Amino acid sequence: MSAIILEQAPAAAESDKPKRSARLAARGHTLHSGKSRLRPHVMKYLPPLVGLALLVLVWQIIASKNSGFPTPAVTLDEAIKLFADPFYRNGPNDQGIGWNILASLKRVGIGFGLAALVGIPLGFLIGRFQFMAGMFNPIVSLLKPVSPLAWLPIGLLVFKAADPAAIWSIFICSIWPMVINTAVGVQRVPQDYMNVARVLNLSEWKIVTKILLPAVLPYMLTGVRLAIGTAWLVIVAAEMLTGGVGIGFWVWDEWNNLNVPHIIIAIVVIGVVGLALEQALVTLAKAFTYEEVGS
């Protein structure tokens, strides 16, 4: 009887081998699928983190070589103190960084909004009518390369005040991308569409709203995205020259006080706000593709 049992034991072990192999294979497949699911997330977040770590390392090396340059740890400590109360007010020239950011965003919003109100319709006219294109193209080509800050003295001369002069600089630098991109979008509308509109005897208003606007919208939003980035760059430089409340003036004021950690914090804040503005408009532009609008 014992011999029979001894003979059956190896057989049972042999029969368990396929089951163990199946379990190991299933476990290996689970681990592989888990790694496959994690890989896109790792590749999405790891490179930016490595880039930021490299930036901080270079920053630390520069600070170790220059005693006047603050280290990342010192700057972080100052940032915590600064953002603990970003909206304090101790007078017209002593306000928290939050008020300065809001003041700059307000100027950008006004100048950018005025540029959109003028630039987008002008782009439609240039793209739609050959006479308008011939009339305005030389003007756009002449004025577009001019540095936005070169317009600041003109604004100060005309408006006699720093705040409207800064808004004027935003307006004049923001208008060109919107004019050019909108005009290009109108000119690239297929001629077949315009032929159909002519056959149906559509009014100019219906041509603009039913044909041109849906087709031109992606181009127009690209111009808006380019314009907002330029506007945010210009307002910082303009506020350094004009003074008052604003993130640009705040940077210059901190430089006069030799507060280098605050200058670095302001640089990071300017970059974050500019990135947020651009990403918001990129998201908006992606939502309006030609196919989606046409459907």
C-alpha positions as CSV (number, residue, x, y, z in Angstrom):
1,M,0.0,0.0,0.0
2,S,2.8,2.3,0.8
3,A,4.5,1.6,-2.5
4,I,1.3,2.7,-4.3
5,I,1.3,6.0,-2.3
6,L,5.0,6.6,-3.2
7,E,4.3,6.0,-6.8
8,Q,1.3,8.4,-6.9
9,A,3.1,11.2,-5.2
10,P,5.5,12.0,-8.1
11,A,2.6,11.8,-10.4
12,A,0.6,14.3,-8.4
13,A,3.6,16.6,-8.3
14,E,3.9,16.3,-12.1
15,S,0.3,17.2,-12.5
16,D,0.8,20.4,-10.3
17,K,3.5,21.7,-12.6
18,P,1.2,23.1,-15.3
19,K,-0.9,24.8,-12.6
20,R,2.2,26.4,-11.1
21,S,3.4,27.5,-14.5
22,A,0.0,29.0,-15.3
23,R,0.0,30.9,-11.9
24,L,3.5,32.2,-12.6
25,A,2.5,33.2,-16.1
26,A,-0.6,35.0,-14.8
27,R,1.5,36.8,-12.2
28,G,4.1,37.8,-14.8
29,H,1.3,39.1,-17.1
30,T,-0.2,41.1,-14.2
31,L,3.2,42.7,-13.4
32,H,3.8,43.4,-17.1
33,S,0.4,45.0,-17.6
34,G,0.9,47.0,-14.4
35,K,4.2,48.3,-15.7
36,S,2.6,49.1,-19.1
37,R,-0.1,51.2,-17.4
38,L,2.4,53.0,-15.3
39,R,4.8,53.7,-18.1
40,P,2.8,56.6,-19.8
41,H,2.5,58.3,-16.4
42,V,6.2,57.9,-15.7
43,M,7.1,59.3,-19.1
44,K,4.7,62.2,-18.6
45,Y,5.9,63.4,-15.2
46,L,9.5,62.1,-14.9
47,P,11.2,64.3,-17.6
48,P,9.8,67.6,-16.2
49,L,10.8,66.6,-12.7
50,V,14.3,65.7,-13.9
51,G,14.5,69.1,-15.7
52,L,13.4,71.0,-12.6
53,A,15.9,69.1,-10.5
54,L,18.6,70.0,-13.0
55,L,17.6,73.6,-12.8
56,V,17.7,73.6,-9.0
57,L,21.1,71.9,-9.1
58,V,22.6,74.6,-11.5
59,W,21.0,77.3,-9.3
60,Q,22.7,75.7,-6.2
61,I,26.1,75.6,-7.9
62,I,25.8,79.3,-9.0
63,A,24.8,80.3,-5.4
64,S,27.7,78.4,-4.0
65,K,30.1,80.3,-6.3
66,N,28.6,83.7,-5.6
67,S,27.8,84.7,-2.1
68,G,25.4,87.5,-3.2
69,F,23.2,85.0,-5.0
70,P,20.6,83.3,-2.8
71,T,20.4,79.5,-2.6
72,P,17.1,77.6,-3.4
73,A,16.5,77.0,0.3
74,V,16.8,80.7,1.2
75,T,14.6,81.7,-1.7
76,L,12.0,79.1,-0.7
77,D,12.0,80.4,2.8
78,E,11.4,83.9,1.5
79,A,8.6,82.7,-0.8
80,I,6.8,81.1,2.2
81,K,7.0,84.4,4.1
82,L,6.0,86.4,1.0
83,F,2.9,84.3,0.2
84,A,1.8,84.0,3.8
85,D,0.2,87.5,3.3
86,P,0.2,88.4,-0.4
87,F,-2.6,91.0,-0.2
88,Y,-1.4,93.3,2.5
89,R,-1.4,97.1,2.1
90,N,0.9,99.5,3.9
91,G,0.5,102.4,1.4
92,P,0.4,103.0,-2.3
93,N,4.0,101.9,-2.8
94,D,4.1,99.0,-0.3
95,Q,1.6,96.3,-1.3
96,G,1.6,92.6,-1.4
97,I,2.7,90.6,-4.4
98,G,-0.9,89.5,-5.0
99,W,-2.1,93.1,-5.6
100,N,0.8,93.7,-8.0
101,I,-0.1,90.6,-10.0
102,L,-3.7,91.6,-10.2
103,A,-2.8,95.1,-11.3
104,S,-0.6,93.7,-14.1
105,L,-3.4,91.3,-15.1
106,K,-5.9,94.1,-15.2
107,R,-3.7,96.2,-17.6
108,V,-3.1,93.1,-19.8
109,G,-6.8,92.4,-19.8
110,I,-7.7,95.9,-20.9
111,G,-5.0,96.3,-23.5
112,F,-5.5,92.8,-24.9
113,G,-9.3,93.2,-25.0
114,L,-9.0,96.4,-27.0
115,A,-6.5,94.7,-29.3
116,A,-9.0,91.9,-29.9
117,L,-11.9,94.2,-30.6
118,V,-9.8,96.0,-33.2
119,G,-7.5,93.4,-34.5
120,I,-9.9,90.5,-35.2
121,P,-12.4,92.5,-37.3
122,L,-9.5,94.2,-39.1
123,G,-8.1,90.7,-39.9
124,F,-11.4,89.7,-41.4
125,L,-11.5,92.8,-43.6
126,I,-7.9,92.3,-44.8
127,G,-8.5,88.7,-45.6
128,R,-11.9,89.2,-47.2
129,F,-11.3,92.2,-49.4
130,Q,-8.4,92.7,-51.7
131,F,-8.6,96.5,-51.5
132,M,-8.3,96.4,-47.6
133,A,-5.4,94.0,-47.9
134,G,-3.6,96.3,-50.2
135,M,-4.2,99.3,-48.0
136,F,-3.3,97.7,-44.6
137,N,-0.6,95.2,-45.5
138,P,2.2,97.9,-45.9
139,I,1.2,99.4,-42.5
140,V,1.2,96.0,-40.8
141,S,4.6,95.1,-42.3
142,L,6.1,98.5,-41.3
143,L,4.8,98.6,-37.7
144,K,4.9,94.9,-36.7
145,P,8.7,94.7,-36.2
146,V,8.8,97.8,-34.0
147,S,9.6,96.9,-30.4
148,P,6.6,97.4,-28.1
149,L,8.6,99.5,-25.6
150,A,9.4,101.9,-28.4
151,W,5.7,102.8,-28.3
152,L,5.8,103.6,-24.6
153,P,7.1,107.2,-25.0
154,I,4.3,107.9,-27.6
155,G,1.8,106.7,-25.0
156,L,3.2,108.9,-22.3
157,L,3.2,111.9,-24.7
158,V,-0.4,111.3,-25.8
159,F,-2.1,110.1,-22.6
160,K,0.0,112.1,-20.1
161,A,-0.1,109.2,-17.6
162,A,1.8,106.0,-17.0
163,D,-1.2,103.6,-16.6
164,P,-2.8,104.3,-20.0
165,A,0.6,104.4,-21.6
166,A,1.3,100.9,-20.4
167,I,-2.1,99.7,-21.7
168,W,-1.3,101.4,-25.0
169,S,1.9,99.4,-25.2
170,I,-0.1,96.2,-24.6
171,F,-2.6,97.1,-27.3
172,I,0.0,97.8,-30.0
173,C,2.0,94.7,-29.4
174,S,-1.1,92.4,-29.1
175,I,-2.9,93.5,-32.2
176,W,-0.5,92.2,-34.9
177,P,-0.7,88.4,-34.2
178,M,-4.5,88.6,-34.2
179,V,-4.6,90.7,-37.4
180,I,-2.2,88.5,-39.3
181,N,-3.6,85.1,-38.2
182,T,-7.2,86.1,-38.7
183,A,-6.4,87.4,-42.2
184,V,-4.5,84.3,-43.1
185,G,-7.4,82.1,-41.9
186,V,-9.9,84.1,-44.0
187,Q,-7.7,83.8,-47.1
188,R,-7.4,80.0,-46.7
189,V,-11.1,79.4,-46.7
190,P,-11.8,77.2,-49.8
191,Q,-13.1,79.1,-52.8
192,D,-15.8,76.5,-53.2
193,Y,-17.5,77.8,-50.0
194,M,-17.5,81.3,-51.3
195,N,-18.9,80.2,-54.7
196,V,-21.8,78.4,-52.9
197,A,-22.5,81.5,-50.9
198,R,-22.5,83.6,-54.1
199,V,-25.0,81.1,-55.8
200,L,-27.2,81.2,-52.7
201,N,-27.0,85.0,-52.7
202,L,-26.1,85.1,-49.0
203,S,-25.6,88.4,-47.3
204,E,-22.2,89.4,-46.1
205,W,-23.3,88.9,-42.5
206,K,-24.3,85.3,-43.2
207,I,-21.1,84.7,-45.1
208,V,-19.1,85.9,-42.0
209,T,-21.1,84.1,-39.4
210,K,-21.9,80.8,-41.2
211,I,-18.8,80.3,-43.4
212,L,-15.9,82.4,-42.5
213,L,-16.1,82.4,-38.6
214,P,-16.2,78.6,-38.2
215,A,-13.4,78.1,-40.6
216,V,-11.2,80.9,-39.3
217,L,-11.7,80.2,-35.6
218,P,-8.7,77.9,-35.1
219,Y,-6.4,80.5,-36.8
220,M,-7.9,83.3,-34.8
221,L,-7.4,81.5,-31.5
222,T,-3.8,80.8,-32.5
223,G,-3.3,84.6,-32.9
224,V,-4.9,85.2,-29.6
225,R,-2.6,82.7,-27.9
226,L,0.5,84.3,-29.4
227,A,-0.8,87.8,-28.5
228,I,-1.4,87.0,-24.8
229,G,2.2,85.7,-24.4
230,T,3.6,88.8,-25.9
231,A,1.3,91.1,-23.9
232,W,2.4,89.5,-20.6
233,L,6.1,90.0,-21.6
234,V,5.6,93.6,-22.4
235,I,3.6,94.6,-19.3
236,V,6.5,93.6,-17.1
237,A,9.0,95.7,-19.0
238,A,6.6,98.6,-19.3
239,E,5.9,98.7,-15.6
240,M,9.6,98.8,-14.8
241,L,9.7,102.0,-16.8
242,T,6.5,103.6,-15.7
243,G,6.3,102.6,-12.0
244,G,3.2,102.3,-9.9
245,V,1.6,99.1,-8.8
246,G,2.4,96.0,-10.9
247,I,4.7,93.0,-10.9
248,G,7.2,94.7,-13.2
249,F,7.4,97.7,-10.8
250,W,7.7,95.3,-7.9
251,V,10.7,93.6,-9.5
252,W,12.4,96.9,-10.1
253,D,11.6,98.1,-6.5
254,E,13.1,94.9,-5.0
255,W,16.2,95.4,-7.1
256,N,16.6,98.9,-5.7
257,N,16.3,97.4,-2.2
258,L,18.9,94.7,-3.3
259,N,16.4,92.0,-2.3
260,V,17.6,89.3,-4.7
261,P,15.4,86.4,-3.3
262,H,12.3,88.5,-4.0
263,I,13.5,89.1,-7.6
264,I,13.9,85.4,-8.2
265,I,10.5,84.7,-6.7
266,A,9.0,87.4,-9.0
267,I,10.6,85.7,-12.0
268,V,9.1,82.4,-11.1
269,V,5.7,84.0,-10.5
270,I,5.8,85.8,-13.9
271,G,6.7,82.6,-15.6
272,V,3.9,80.6,-13.9
273,V,1.3,83.3,-14.6
274,G,2.4,83.5,-18.3
275,L,2.3,79.7,-18.6
276,A,-1.2,79.6,-17.1
277,L,-2.5,82.2,-19.5
278,E,-1.0,80.5,-22.5
279,Q,-2.1,77.0,-21.5
280,A,-5.7,78.2,-20.9
281,L,-5.8,79.6,-24.5
282,V,-4.1,76.4,-25.8
283,T,-6.9,74.4,-24.2
284,L,-9.5,76.7,-25.7
285,A,-7.9,76.4,-29.2
286,K,-7.8,72.6,-29.0
287,A,-11.5,72.6,-28.3
288,F,-12.2,74.4,-31.6
289,T,-10.8,72.3,-34.4
290,Y,-12.2,72.7,-38.0
291,E,-14.0,69.4,-38.0
292,E,-15.7,70.1,-34.7
293,V,-16.9,73.5,-35.7
294,G,-18.0,72.2,-39.1
295,S,-20.1,69.5,-37.6
